[in-house]
Amino acid sequence: MPSVIVVGLQWGDEGKGKIVDVLSEKADVVARFQGGHNAGHTVVINNEKFILHVIPSGILYKGKKCLIGNGVVVDPASLVKEIEGLIRRNVQIDGSNLLLSKHAHVIMPYHIAIDQESEKLKGSKSIGTTGRGIGPTYCDKIGRTGIRISDLYQGELFRSKLKSNLLHINFLLENLYQSKGFNPDEIFEEYSGYAEKLREHVADTDIIINDAINSNKNVLLEGAQGTLLDIDHGTYPYVTSSNSTAGGACTGLGIGPTKITGVLGVIKAYTTRVGGGPFPTEIHDSLGELIREKGGEYGATTGRPRRCGWLDMVILRHSVRVNGLTGIAITKLDILDGLESLKICTSYKYNGRIYNEFPKEINIFNECEPVYEEIKGWKESTSGITDYKKLPERAREYIEKIQEMLGVEVQIISTGQRRDELIKIKEQF
């Protein structure tokens, strides 16, 4: 009954897409448990790049069942576009291999409008959302006014919910944001059209995934974003609007914690983050620019440049703890090739005090200075290496130091973008 969760341990963009893609080869079911189309997973197969937004990475293998769970918020227009785009590239997608939870919440046009207008109103205090309506959709979900996928097929119920929601949303848009409101009939017609296109994919995904686990199938559970963007355990308020930690897999798919057999945490060999918020190990000079360009550190979904910095053990210790890891995957090791030296942040310093754990007070965290341990880099190339013993000695020392500092076994190392540029130290299935 192997059921493995893959989670990011930093601020997202750790390379989870590739890791999930590689693990999908031996998985029977691949399920996405949270987030929305603000996230993007990039997978390179035979030098052909695929960027996935909501559809699980396992869709690129034939014969895999891919699920979009109840914890995901879905923009039907974006999902239809993603499906059609993959089909044009000869990826098989139908009602047998891509299934969408009836209980997933729907991103409506007014969610997008509120997201964008509220960010404008915040000005310099904005948190840097993608403006795709993710947060406002989760707000409605928690406020019990959300619209679920199943509602789209209940005509009068859907129309009634729309009218009720727009009474206060249009008032808010027109009076607070000085923006145009929405016509419920127009939204009803548009979204009913999307519902028809998605009809064959809608299912009770919680039943499907539990049946698979109980049948001893290999089940892979994938999240979006990373631990430091978790709504509860991240650097609040500079976070996403869902639980991107391992616990989110259970609530976001409808499976019990006793069904989970492993949690694989993914870290980049350095650290990046997108948008606003504290980032103690950020590199502000030309080296940060070099890493960004060499690593292609631009958002898969938005194209936004990522801020780059050194590996941060303070946040990683936190991530190991809240996720209950059984293993680690390290990505983009090759991007550090050729550097004279590397820095690892071992603690923070603030107002004369040393912090071994990141402070929960955001104002303190924002002022923390990193305390570094410096180690020698390696001149040799690690690109494309598939045998751990063939890595440069200092690259192995770097990996082993990470493993020692975190107390968790490194089980996978990515040495390039392609699917085959990987070192597997331990199989997950």
N, C-alpha and C positions, 0 to 999 in steps of 0.2 A: 504493500500500500504506500509506495513512495509519492509524497506530495511535497514539492519543493517550492518555497517562496524565493523570488529574486527581488531584492530591494536595493536602492541606492543609499550610500552612507554619507554623502556630502550634500551639496545644494542642487542635486540633479545633474543631468548631462554626464553621468559617469561612464556611459557606454553599455547600459543595460540591454539595449536593443540587440547588440551583437551577441552578448552572453546568452540572452533568451533564445535568439536564433540558433545558436550552436547547440544549446540544450534541447531545443525543440525536435532535433533529429530523433531522439530516443523517447520523446514524450508522446502520449496519445491525446492528451487534452492540454491546451494552453489557454489560460484565462486571465483577463485584465480585471483588476479589482477596484481601481479608483482613478480620479482625475478626469480630464476631458481632452479635447483636441488642442489644448494649449501646449501639450507635451508632444515630443516627436522622437521616434526611435529610428536611427539610421542603420541600415544593414547593407553590406556590400557583398554581392555574389558574382563571381567571375567578372570583377571590375564594373559591374552594373549596380548603381546605387538605388536603394529603395528607402523612401522616407515614410514611415507609418505614424499615424496620429492616434487613433483610437483602436484600430484593428490590431489584435495581438500579433507579435512577430512570427509566430508559428504558421501563419497563413502562407508563408513562402515555401512551405513543405507540403507536398501532396499527402492526403490521407490523415491530416491532423484536424481535430475538432477544436475550433477556436471560439471562446466565449467572451462576451462583453458583459460584465457583472452588474448587479444592482447598484454598486458603489460608484459606478462611472456616471458622469453627466454627459448627455449626448446631444450634439447639434445634428438633427436629421439631415439637413442640407449638406453639411460637411461629411457625414458618414456616407451618404449616397455618392457624393463626389469621390470619396476615397475608394469605395467599392468599384465604381465605374473606371477610375483611373488604373486600378490594379488589373481589372479584367482586360483593359486595352493592352496591358503589358503581359497578357497571357497567363495571369495568375488565376487559378480556378477558385471561384467564390460562388457559393449558392447556399440554399437553406440547410444543406447537410453538414457544411464545414464552418459556417460562420453564424453564430447564434447570439441574439441580443436579449438581455433580461427584460421581462415585462415591467419590472420595478425600477429600471434605470430612469432617472429624471431627465426631462427634456429641457434643453437650452432654448429659450424663446427669444424672438427679436428684441423684446423689451429688456431682457437680461443683458444683452450686448450693449444696448443703448445706455442703461444705468451704469454698467461697468465703465464704459468710456467717459460718460459725463461726470461720474463721481471722481475719476482720476484727474480730469481737467480741473475740477473744483478744488481738489487738494493741492494743486500746484506743486511747489517744491517738496511737499510732504507726501506725494504719491508713492506707492510702494512698488510701482513698476509692473503692474499686471499686463497680460497680453491683450486685454480689452476684448476677450472673446466670450464674456458672459459666464465664466465658470463660477466665480464667487457669488454673484447674485442668484444663480441657480441653486447653489448649495444653501444660500440664505432662505430661499423659498422652501427648500426641502425641510430644513430644520424648523421653519416657521409654519409648516404643515399646509402650505398653500401651493406647493409644487404640482407640476403636471408630469405624470409618469408615461412611459411608452404605452402601456396598456390603455391609458385614457384616450389616446389618439384614435382608438378603434371603437370608442363609445361616444357616438356623435353628440347626443344632447348633453352628456356629462362634460365632454371636452368643451363644447360651446359655453356651457354654464360657468365652468372654471375660468375660461378666458375672460368672459364678461366681468366676473367678480374680481379677478386679479387686476384688470385694466382700470377699474374704477379708481383705485388708489395709485396705481403705477402711472397712469396718464396725468393724474393730478400732480404727482411728484415731478414727472418729466417737464410738464408745462410751467409749473410754478416755482420749483426750486432750480431746475437746470435750464429753464427757458428754452426747452427743446420740444419738438413736435411729438405728440402722442401717437397711439396705434389704434387701428380699426380692428375690432375682434373678428369681424366677418372675413376680412382679408387674410388674417393669420390663420383662421380656421380652414379656409380653402387651400392655402399654401401648404400647411402642415398635414392636412388630410391627403394631399398628393404625395408627400414624402412617406406617409404611413403606408400607402399602397405599395410603393417601391420597396419598402422594408418588410412587408408583411411576412414573407417566407422565412425571414430570419428571426422573428420574435418568438421567444420560447420561455419556459420555466427553467432558467439556467441553473438555479440552485438544485433542482432535482437531478438534472443532467450531470452536474459535477459530483454530487454525492454518490450517484449510481456508479460513476467512473471510479471513484475512490474505493467504494465497496467491492468493486469488481477487480481490484488490484491493478488498475491501469496506472500508467505513469502520468502524473498530473503536475503541470508547471504553472505557477501563479505569478503573474508579473504586475508590478506597479509602475507608476510614472513618478516623475520628480525624485526627491531624495529625502532622507531622514531630517535634515536641517530645514526642510520646507514643510514638514508635518505640522498640521494645525495645532496639535497639542505639544509636540516634542521638538519643534523647530524654533528658529529665531523669530518668534512672534513679535510684531505683526508682519514681518517680512517673510511670509510663508504662503503656501497654497491653501486651499479651502477644504482639504480632505486629509485623511490619515494615510500618509505615504509610507508609514512604517509597517512592519510585518503583521501587526494586529489588524490592520486595515484589510488584509486578505480574507480574514474570517468574516468580518461584517460585510465586506464588499462583495462577497460571493455566496454567503449563506452556508458556510461550513464551520464545524466546531474545531477549537484549537487542538483537540486530541487527534485530529486527522492529519496534522502537519508533522512531517518527518524531518524536514531540513529547512534552514534559512541561509541562503547564500547572499552575502553582502558584496556589492560592487563598489570599488573605489577607483578613481583615476590616480595615476602615479604622482600627480600633483593635484591642485585644487582649483576649481572654477566656480563662479556663480554668475547669474544673470540678474539684472535689475538692481534695485536699491537694497540697502541693509548692510550690517557690519560684516567685515571680511578681514580679520586680523592679519592673515598671511599674504594679502594681496601684494603683488610686485608692481610697483609704479614706474619702473624705468624701462629701458629698451629690452631688457630680458623678458619682461612680461609680454611685450609686443611680439618678440621672437617666438615665445611659446604659443601665443594665440595663433600666429600665422602658420607655424609648423604643425600645430595640432588641429588646425581648421576649427578653431573655437568660436563658432558662430551658430546661433540657434537653428536646429533642424526645422522648426516650425516657423519661427519669426525672422530668422536671419540676424538677430541682434548679436553684437559682439559680446563675448563672455569675458568677465574679469578673471585674470589668472594669478595664481599664487602658489606658494610652497605647500607641501603636504602638512596637514594639521592634525596631530595626534589627539589634541584636546577634544575636538568635535568627533573624531573617530572613536575614541573611548566611549563617549556618550552614545554613539550610534550602535556600537557593539552591544552595549548594555540594554538599550530599549528594544532592540530587535531580537536578542537571544540568538546570535549567529552560530551556525555550525561550520561555516567556511567563508572564505573571502576570494573574490576574483579581482585581480588588478588589471586595469586597462591602460593603454597608451604609454606603456613603458618605453617604447621606441622614441617617443617625443623628447625624452631626456637624454638621448644619445648625444655625446660630444660636449656635454657641459663639464667644466673644470671641477665644479663642486656642487653639491646639493645641500639644501637646508631642510630640516625637519623640525616643526614646531612641537616642543614637548610640554610647554605650559604657557600661561599668560601672566603678564605683570600689569597691575593696576594700582596706582596710588601707594606704591611701596609693598603691595601684597602680591604673593604668587598664587595663581589659580591653576590647579591641576584639572579642574572640571570647568566647563564654560559657565559663566554666571548667567542666571536666569533673568537678571535685570538687564533689559536691553540697553539702557543708557550706560551701564558699566561695561557691558560687552562691547559696545561701540567704541569705547576708549581704551580697550585692552591692547597692550603691546605684546607681540609674540616673543617667546624665549626660544632660541634656536639651538639645535645641535647640528654642526656642519660636518658633512662627510665628503669624501672624494667621489667625483663622478667617473664615468667610463668613456673612453674614446671610441671603442669599437661599436659597430652597429648591432642592435638587437632585432632589427626589422625582419619579420618573417620567420624567426627562429621558433622551432616547434619542440625542441628538446631542452629541458631545463639545464642539463649539464653543459650545454653549448653556449649558454649565456655568459657574457663577460663576468669575471670574478666579482668585480665591484657592483655589477647589477644584481648578482645573487646576494651579495652582502646587504644591498638596499632592501631587497625583498625579505630577507631573513630578519632584518631589523624591524621592519613593519610587523612581521609575524610575531616576533618576540615582544614588541611594545604593546600589541593588542591582545595577545594571548589567544589568537584564533589562527587556525591553519590556512595558509594560502593554497588554494586548490586549483585555480585557473589563472593564467597570465596571458593577456592579449599583447601581441607584438606587431600589430598592424590592423588596418581596416578590414581586410578580407576575412571571410569566414574561416579559411584554412590557416591564417596567421595566428596561431594559438598554441599555448602549452597547457595540456591537461595533466595535472598532477593527480587529481582524484576525480572519478566519475560521480555524477549526481544521481544517475539512474543505473 
